[in-house]
Amino acid sequence: MLTLFLLVAFAAGGIGAVGQGAEVGPRYLALPRPSWAPPPWVFGPVWSLLYAAIGVAGWRVWRAAGSFGAARFTLGLWATQLLVNAAWPLVFFGREAFGAAVTVILLLDALVAATVLAAWRHDRVAGLLLLPYLAWLGFATALNVAIWQAA
């Protein structure tokens, strides 16, 4: 079952990667980025670790609850935030709609915060596994806003 949760988490990343279009690195470098923006090579390793943690967190919630039904609300949040996560690259890179992407990422921030709290009630480790994701999203939100304001 862990494999299923990992596949779902990484599928969100895959969908986002397809939705963002080709040549993202050069396109990212061409954006009006703040001085504190990371280089493109940082994103792949960071997101790989985060998707692994998201998958493990979902699995731990399911395992702690004993069934999908007992964790329906939390796993619903978990799945919903992954859908919004997959949508963000399509809006930001695919459409280059930076203002709309701010709206999407703020929704994602709220969903992940709610997922952390809900997961914590089932399994504290699951909640802790999601905290780096929430922190990275805070950074990504600030970066999205900075790019939108400069564009």
PyMOL commands that set and color helices and strands:
alter all, ss='L'
color gray80, all
select helices_A, chain A and resi 2-20+24-30+40-65+69-94+98-122+124-150
alter helices_A, ss='H'
color red, helices_A
deselect
rebuild
show_as cartoon
